[in-house]
Amino acid sequence: MSAHQEHTAHGHDHHHGDHDHTHASHGSLKEYATGFMLAVILTAIPFWLVMGKVMNKSSTTGMVLLVFAAIQIVVHMVYFLHMNSKSEGGWTMLALLFTGMLVFIMMSGSLWVMYHLNHNMMPAMMHEAETKPESIKGEPMPMSKPEAQSMPAASAPGPASSPAADSTKSMPSMQ
């Protein structure tokens, strides 16, 4: 009795290649090469944008980098993880969408909470940032004694013949 007749006798009357249709197919060398090239390009462009300082605003650069990162995630999922709407009856795509929604809700909610906590819990910090220090307002800063001593008497601040000015002139330097 041959091996095929033995399989048929035991009730296994299916071909060995039939089970490949129920599982997700693995990619070919061409698909992997395409995915690799896309991944390299999607890495090189953001690297060039940052290192070449192509954009003036860092916020714009950050947004462009996020878009490239999202595209690269999709490339990895399609070309390397073989996720599409046909694999496993569409459940992998449904699970991916659900995960994406949860991540978006959690991230946006966390950012919203942190922004409002910072805004509502630190009101004194906001007022201090609005007032300028005296050194920025344009008023002259007081000079130290060595600076006042090195200036000529005509340009020194205050009255020229004060007793305090005379006492500082007669004092020896402590250098």
C-alpha positions in Angstrom: 0.0 0.0 0.0 1.4 3.4 -0.9 1.5 6.4 1.3 -1.3 8.2 -0.5 -3.6 5.1 -0.3 -2.7 4.8 3.4 -3.8 8.5 3.9 -7.1 7.8 2.0 -7.7 4.7 4.1 -7.5 6.7 7.3 -9.9 9.3 6.1 -7.4 12.0 5.2 -8.4 12.8 1.7 -7.1 16.3 1.3 -4.0 17.6 -0.5 -1.0 18.8 1.4 -1.2 22.3 -0.3 -4.8 23.0 0.8 -3.9 24.4 4.2 -1.9 27.3 2.7 -5.1 29.0 1.6 -6.5 29.3 5.2 -3.3 30.9 6.6 -1.9 34.3 5.7 0.6 34.0 2.9 4.2 34.9 3.5 5.7 37.5 1.3 7.9 36.9 -1.7 11.4 38.3 -2.0 10.1 41.1 -4.2 7.6 42.2 -1.5 10.3 42.1 1.2 12.7 44.1 -1.1 10.0 46.6 -1.8 9.2 47.0 1.9 12.9 47.4 2.7 13.4 50.1 0.1 10.4 52.0 1.3 11.6 51.7 4.9 15.0 53.0 3.9 13.6 55.9 1.9 11.1 56.8 4.8 14.1 56.8 7.2 16.5 58.8 5.0 14.1 61.6 4.2 13.4 62.6 7.8 17.1 62.2 8.6 17.9 64.6 5.8 15.2 67.0 7.0 16.6 67.2 10.5 20.3 67.1 9.7 20.1 69.6 6.8 17.8 72.0 8.8 15.6 72.2 5.8 12.6 73.7 7.7 12.9 76.8 9.8 10.3 76.0 12.4 10.9 73.0 14.6 7.2 72.5 15.1 6.7 72.0 11.3 9.6 69.6 11.2 8.1 67.7 14.1 4.8 67.3 12.3 6.4 66.2 9.1 8.4 63.6 11.0 5.2 62.3 12.6 3.7 61.9 9.2 6.7 60.0 7.9 6.6 57.8 11.1 3.0 56.9 10.5 3.6 56.0 6.9 6.5 53.9 7.9 4.4 52.0 10.5 1.9 51.2 7.7 4.7 50.0 5.4 6.0 47.7 8.1 2.6 46.3 8.8 1.8 45.6 5.2 5.2 44.4 3.9 6.7 42.7 6.9 3.7 41.7 9.1 1.5 40.9 6.1 -1.5 42.7 7.7 -4.4 43.3 5.3 -8.2 43.0 5.4 -8.0 39.4 3.9 -5.7 37.8 6.5 -7.5 35.8 9.2 -10.9 36.9 8.0 -10.2 40.6 8.6 -9.8 40.2 12.4 -6.2 41.4 12.3 -7.2 44.7 10.6 -10.1 45.1 13.1 -7.8 44.5 16.0 -5.4 47.1 14.6 -8.1 49.7 14.2 -9.3 49.1 17.7 -5.7 49.4 19.0 -5.2 52.6 17.1 -8.4 54.1 18.5 -7.4 53.2 22.0 -3.9 54.7 21.6 -5.3 57.9 20.1 -7.9 58.3 22.9 -5.3 57.6 25.6 -2.7 60.0 24.1 -5.0 62.8 23.4 -6.7 62.5 26.8 -3.4 62.4 28.6 -2.2 65.5 26.8 -5.4 67.3 27.5 -5.2 66.4 31.2 -1.6 67.5 31.5 -2.2 70.8 29.7 -5.2 71.7 32.0 -3.4 70.6 35.1 -0.4 72.8 34.2 -2.6 75.7 33.4 -4.9 75.4 36.4 -2.4 74.3 39.1 0.4 76.8 38.3 -1.3 80.2 37.8 1.5 82.0 39.7 4.1 80.8 37.2 2.1 82.3 34.3 2.1 85.8 35.9 5.8 85.6 36.6 6.6 84.8 33.0 4.6 87.9 31.9 6.6 90.3 34.0 10.1 91.2 32.9 13.1 91.4 35.2 14.6 94.8 35.9 17.7 94.0 33.9 15.6 93.6 30.7 13.5 96.7 31.2 16.4 99.0 30.2 17.1 100.5 33.6 20.7 100.8 34.6 21.9 98.1 36.9 23.7 99.3 40.1 27.5 99.1 39.8 29.8 97.2 42.2 32.4 99.1 44.2 35.4 98.1 42.0 33.5 99.4 38.9 32.7 102.7 40.7 36.4 103.1 41.7 37.8 102.6 38.3 35.5 105.3 36.8 36.7 108.9 36.6 35.1 111.2 39.2 33.2 113.2 36.6 31.4 110.2 35.3 30.8 108.4 38.6 27.2 108.4 39.7 26.1 110.5 42.6 27.7 113.8 44.0 31.4 114.1 43.2 32.5 115.5 46.6 30.6 113.2 49.0 32.4 111.9 52.2 31.6 108.3 51.1 33.4 108.9 47.8 36.4 110.4 49.6 36.6 107.4 52.0 36.6 104.9 49.2 39.4 106.6 47.4 41.7 106.6 50.4 41.1 102.9 51.2 43.7 100.5 49.9 42.8 97.9 47.5 42.3 94.4 48.8 43.7 92.6 45.8 
